[in-house]
Amino acid sequence: MNFINNKDKVGSSIILLVALIYLNAAFDIPIIQVMGDEVFTARTLPIGLSILTIVTCLIQIFLPASGAADETISNAIAGFHWKPCLLLTGLMLLYSLSFKIVGFSIGTFLFLFIGFAILKEKRYLLSAAISSGVAVFMWVVLTQMFDIFLDSGSLYRLLAGA
């Protein structure tokens, strides 16, 4: 079986490309001068994750295919539900663009709630409860534990007059 028709090797090659781009971007993360000599910096985790991913992908690409009857790409994607996948991808794009307008908390709640709806969850009250709980939990962890500033959004500032 050739390389192009092996779904595992093609998938590993795509992930390898993304990991190389991520590694390149990780080296662009600025380091504060006073923390330049520290063992762990803002670059440590991204560089470590990208190197681990690169090594794993290279092992997958260069080792022989597992089994003689490997599944082809066309057989592997037959029967996929493309509509929810594309809708969730579009929702992630809108989620990233919504931070300046609606802020982190409302944006995260809407992202999760609409994501549940795309996945055909019919218990809307439960979806709203889980979405709000996760949004509040993430806000608390990011702002209180990690001391990260999360913008409240221009809509909040417009309505609150701040």
N, C-alpha and C positions, 0 to 999 in steps of 0.2 A: 504494500500500500504506500502510495506516495505521500509526501509531507503535506501538500495542499489539501488532500482529502481526509487527513486525520484530524478529527475535531479537537483532540487533546493538545496536539502540537500547534495547531493554529491558535487555539485559545491561549496557550502559554506564550506564544509569540506576541499576541496582542497585549497581554498583561505585562510582558517584559518591556514592551515599548512604553506603556503607561508608567511602569516603575522607573525606567530611565529618565523620563520627563519629570517625574516626581523627585528623583534624586537631584536632577539639575536645579529644580526649583528650591529644594531644601538647602542648597548651598547659597541661595540668595537671601535666606532669612537673616536679618541683621542681628548681631550679637552686641549687647551693651558692653562697653569697654571694661567696666569694673567686674563683669562676669566672664570675661574672655578666657581666664585661666581655669574656670570651673570644669569639673568632669562632665556634668550634665548641663546642657544649654538648650535653647529653643530648637536647635538643629538636631539634637541627639536622637530623639524618637523618629522624626521623619527620615533621617539618614539610615538608622538601624532598620526601620521597616522596609525601606526601599532596597537595601542590600539583601535582607532576608528574602524578599520577593524575587529579586534578580537571581539569586542562587537557586531558589526553588524552581523558577521557570527554566533556567538553564539545565538543571537536572532533568526536568520533564521533557525538554526538547531533545537532549542528546542521548537519553536512555532509549533503548529499543521500545517500540510500541508494545503494550501489554496485551497479548493475545493475537491470534492470526485474523480473527474476524472482527476487527475494530469497526465501530459504528462510524459511518460517514457523516459529514456535516449536514447534508440534506436529510438523512434519516434522523439525525439528532434533533433538528428543529421542526420536523413534521409534527403537527398538532399543537404547537405553541399557541398560547393566547396572546396575540400581539397587541390587541387593543388596550388591555389594562397595563401592559408593559410600557407602551408609548405614552399613555395618559399619566402614569406615575413618573416617567422621565420628564415630561412636560411640567408636571406639578413640582418636581424638584427644581427645575429651572425657575418657575414662578416664585417658589419659596426663597430661593437665593436672591431674587430681584426685589422681593417684598420687604426686606429688612429696613430699608430707608423710609418706607412709607408707613408700615404698620408696626414695626419693631419686632424684637425677638419673640416675646411671649405670645402676642396675638398671631404672628406669622407661624410659629410652631404649632399652636393650637389649630389653626386653619389647615396647615399642611397635614397634620395627623388626621383630623376629622374628615377632610376631603379624601385623603388616602384610604381611610376605612370605607368611605362610600364607593370609591372606585373598585375596591376589593369586594363589593357587594355585601357589606355588613349591614344588616337590617335593624339591629338594636342601636338606634341613634342616641338614646340616652346614655347607654353604656359607652358608646364611642366618644361622646362628648365628655364623659367623666374621665375616661382613660386619657384622652387628648389633653384635657386641662391638667390632670395630675402629672403627666409626663412633662408638659410645658413648665409648670411651676417647679417641679423637681429639678429640671435642667437649669432653670433660671437660678434657683437657690445654689446649686452646685457650682455653676460658672461664676456667679457674682459673689457669693459669700465664702466659698471654699477656695476658689482659684483667683478671686479678686480681678475678674475680667469685666470690663465695662461693656454692657449690652445696651445699645441705643433703644429708646422707647418709641422711636419713629416720629415722623413729621406729622402724622395724623393725630397722635396723642398731644403733641405740642400745640397743634392748631386748635384742638378741642379744649385742652386744659388751659390754654392761654399762656403757656410757659415759654 
